[in-house]
Amino acid sequence: MPLSHCRHTVFSLVNHLRTDVNTKRNFVKSLAMTAIASLAIGSAFAADITGAGATFPFPIYAKWAEAYKAATGNGLNYQSIGSSGGIRQIKAKTVTFGATDAPVSGADLDKDGMVQFPAIIGGTVPVLNVDGIKPGELRITGPVLAEMFIGSITKWNDAKIAALNPGKKLPDLEITVVHRADGSGTTFNFTDYLSAISKEFSEKIGKGAAVKWPAPSSVGGKGNEGVAANVNRVKGAIGYVEYAYVKKNNMTFMQMLNADGKYVSPDDKTFASAAAGADWFSVPGMGISMVNAKGADSWPISTASFILMYKEPADKAASAEALKFFDWSFKNGKKMAEDLDYVALPDKLTDQIRSRVFSQIQK
């Protein structure tokens, strides 16, 4: 009922009760108490959704949250603090869900009483800051990229880079490696790929959410945001970020040689190609790796971002609302994902997640 109509009704009733002051007072008091009770009931049924973790999916989670609140009135408070932080927060039970790009093992999920499922697919992209080089103009292979991040290739005009880019004028400029300073699923995805493609990288650095970077000139950045900012700030820098941050910050990316021997650029189509052959339930917790996937159009550093939730949540109302949020986003968020060059999960997969994963969470 419109507020103006409510006021008119109250005033009319009060006028009719002028002859009985006590009745009037009792009526107004009753009306006020009813309003307060209604507010209390509304608060009791409201469930705040809190999440924390990966910076990789933050742009799309923020977009989904905005649209979900407009559609339902329920909001999401998501802290973009890195995958390792997200795992710590969900283990501490301070958030409704954790988010990580470095999937948790099936054994650890069982030990902690949690489930895990993918929410979105995207790609990690090598980016650079070299004058005269345009986005997608420079080509790179996995082994040469690995040598740059190991620190054995230290100049942009190195013969191995020049051989991949005939005719390009490359400067005699020192390479500065920009990496994540925090525990990061983006780092896990990037090092997973470099370890798969380069034995030297696997032996000297290896894969993980946090690794030691031996390059003689290197700078750390917190979150995808910090890496993007440092790459754009430092001349001669090379780094790695999720593709939404490439677009947002107008960054210069490299084309990469994929498993089929084709040079490809990062976008939703090449990420989707990498995900096409994924066998999600072949690994406990659905934590598969998509790096160096087969396919002529496949981006070689593609990944999913995962959600962690408890099977027996402490706050069942908030947990149920989180499931509604992801269910709504799976159904209504595809275009939003496409606009940010993420890849939404196919309907067949989200149906399987509902029946095989959501069903394990107590409501």
Secondary structure, DSSP 8 states (H G I E B T S, - for coil): --HHHHHHHHHHHHHHTTT-HHHHHHHHHHHHHHHHHHHHHHHHH---EEEEE-STTHHHHHHHHHHHHHHHS--EEEEE--HHHHHHHHHTT-SSEEEESS---HHHHHHHTEEEEEEEEEEEEEEE--TT--TTTSEE-HHHHHHHHHTS--BTT-HHHHHHSTT------B-EEEEESS--HHHHHHHHHHHHH-HHHHHHT--SSS-----SSEEEESHHHHHHHHHHHSTTEEEEEEHHHHHHTT-EE-EEE-TTS-EE--SHHHHHHHHTT--GGGSGGG----TT--STT--TTEEEEEEEEESS-S-HHHHHHHHHHHHHHHHH-HHHHHHTT-B---HHHHHHHHHHTGGGS--
